[in-house]
């Protein structure tokens, strides 16, 4: 059932920040898995680049440790790991100086794809791009990959886009939003655009509302000092939740082509109405028992930064005028659960006498964990007791439906890095999308800053602050349980 694996062209991939957390947790294990599946062949090369002085052998040990820590034991056959580390090398360089760049230039091979993954602080993006150019390491086919945050508001995102554009064309820049690489997120497009079933109902006439929840159990822990300058709005809503909203709300693109898809997403972002202050709730987690509070993690005694956001968004478009989109995300919540729930309207007239127990149809797309799709429908309760209706789920867990392959879902980074090598930008953010997303977010954050209000406290392990519940209650609706 798994899709056929076609090897990518040979490449030289340089990972700046090659010893960092993201490289060790996601990028290197992801590359190893693609190697194991023979999607990456032995004529490709992966070059770690960082400040520490070490040779290839020492870096290969870093890579071995990352595989040991992040790949199931059954997939760590010694000879596969040996063959993989053989394609790995290292160069020590100073991102802000001159050391190491000539050595890197010498390592680059002609006639293979060159990709540069900047897994470093955003303050280094422009510096590295400039040096790559100055040392003639890149050519017009090279690709550069950057990770969020892409600025912290529209102005800084614009500046970053302009800096990158000095040395790279837009079709060489791969802005990663790892949510777009998640298998179920891609499935959103398949469900919508490969089936006739949903599309006729996919509008304000039939959809009562949409809920998008990305709930995490982790707190901000070791990232406290970074996170405190960001908050949930910048860290999650402006990018990940916004992308989910786009995939739900966009018009069918004329083709599954990078710009066709991104043009449609951009139209959604531009159609978003400004959010009224009453339509948004911010929260910050308290400690309970053993669990640290948000402030413990930031080492501060007070902070106005939110670790939770719930908001009601609306779109001024023919398709969606009148259908609210409720978005919610937070740290230290009751469960790790991400889902999109599309709640349809009730039938216009009931021919049945039963007054209680009516439920609207709900299509739930579970992103993680236990990826799958669930459609709630009404049926007759079995038995001779007359026509009594009850709600049942038509449940499709990908793990069950697809067998073993359904449980072996590739990590988002695996898919995305292979797309970089293939030169496919469909699942990457375009510069204008990022700026438009900030244009919607900026006034919200600006308003908070102007008011200087504290976020509402919520208990670790809860569903967020009470006020977030009210956001839906006052509209006669309720959030789905986080579980
Ligand atoms: C990152 C955020 O982009 O996404 C983190 O910076 C967050 O704060 C993470 O925890 C969530 O990703 P996932 O894949 O675990 O849902």
Boltz pocket constraint, residues with backbone or C-beta under 6 A from the ligand:
constraints:
  - pocket:
      binder: B
      contacts: [[A, 216], [A, 235], [A, 236]]
      max_distance: 6.0
